[in-house]
Amino acid sequence: MSGELLLDTLLPIRWRDLDAFNHVNNSTYLTYLEESRLQWMLGVAGLSMDDRAVPVMVASQLNYRRPLLWPGSVRILLTAERIGQSSVTIAHQMVHPERQDELYCDGSVTVVWIDSATGQSVPLPQAVRDAM
């Protein structure tokens, strides 16, 4: 992965994450990524989740490489891909907990900061810019 590593985290695969084919449902991958981004944002010094400027996901791109199975866990790597005026694109990889070359999913998510009252985009918080 290119870009600065933002977060390397391990998430459990839960029984309820499975679909009828006994692997993690494709939509659950987005939930795993959401949890990882939230963990990253909560660790950004000076970023308040109570501010009027809030992050909203506007695009996601996922490449499903192999199925995630239960029981187990998945390691999620987030890196800074692009920093804009009001948005960031965060690249992701979902890999085996011990073998980073065993790739389950990769892609990116773009998040825009908006004014919660107006819905209009606002400049990226300096704390996020500094963290990336």
N, C-alpha and C positions, 0 to 999 in steps of 0.2 A: 504494500500500500504506500502511496505517496502522501505527503503532507505530514504535519505534526500529529503525533498520537495524542488524542484528547482523553480517551478512556479505554481501559482494558478491564472488562468485568466478566464475571461468571454468573449465569442465570440458570436456575433449575428448570428442567422440562417437567411439566406437571401432567398428570393423567388426563386432566380435563382439556389439555391442549391438543389432544389427538382427534383425528377425524375417523371416518368409517374405514379407512384403509390402514389404520394403526400407525400413522405418522403424524407429525405436527402439521396442523392445518395451515395452508399458505397465509391466511389472514393473521394468524398468530405471530408470524415473523414480524409484522408491523407493531404488534404489542410489545414484543421483545425489544425492538428498536426504540419504541417510545419510552420504555422503562430505562433503557441505557441512556438516552438523551436526558431524561429527567435526572438521573443520578449525576450525569455530567453537569447539568445546569445548577443543581443544588450544591455542587462543589466549586462553582465559579465565585471567587471572592468579590464581594460588592454587588452581586446580582440579587435583587429582591424579586421574589415571585408575587409580591403584592403591589408592584408598581403598576402604573396605568398602561405602560407598554408591555404587551404580552406576546409570546411567541406562538405562531400558528404555522402548522405544516401546510405547504402549498404544492409540494411535488414529492413523489417517491418513485424510485426506480430500484427494483429488486430482480436479481438473477438467481433463480433457484438452481443450485448446482447438484445437490443430493438431499434426500429426505433426512429430517431430524427424527430420531426415534426415542421412545421412552422405554426404560428409565434412563436417565442421564442428565447432562447439563450441556450448555453451549457457552462458548467464550465469544464475547462480542468486542470487536475492536472498532473504535470510532476515530476518524482522523479529519482534520480540517482540509477541505477541498477548495472552497472558495469563500471569500469574504466580500460582500457587497455593501452598498450604502445602508440598506435596511434588512438585509438577509444574509444567511450563511448556508452553505451547502456542506453537509457532513457526510463523508464516505463511510461505509460500514463493511465489515466482514464478519460473518458468523463462522467460527471454526471449532474444531474439536478441542476440548479443554487441554489436552497435552500435546496435540499435533497440529500446529498452525497450518501445515500444508494440506490438511483435510478440510476443505472448504465446503460449507453447506449453502452459503448465500453471500452475495456481495451486491454493491450498488451504492445509492446515495439518497439523501433526503434533503430537501431545501425547506428552510424555516424562515419566515418573514416576521419581523416585529411590527405589531400594529397598535394603534391607540384603541384601547378597549371600548371607549365611548363612541368613537367615530368610525371605527373599522378601517381607517386609513393607515397606510404604512408610515412608520416613524424611523428616524435614524437608529441604527444598531446601537444598543447600549455599550458604552465604553468598556464595561467589565467583560462583556462577551468578546469584543474586539481584542482586548488585551489577552484574554484566555486562549484565543485562537492563534 
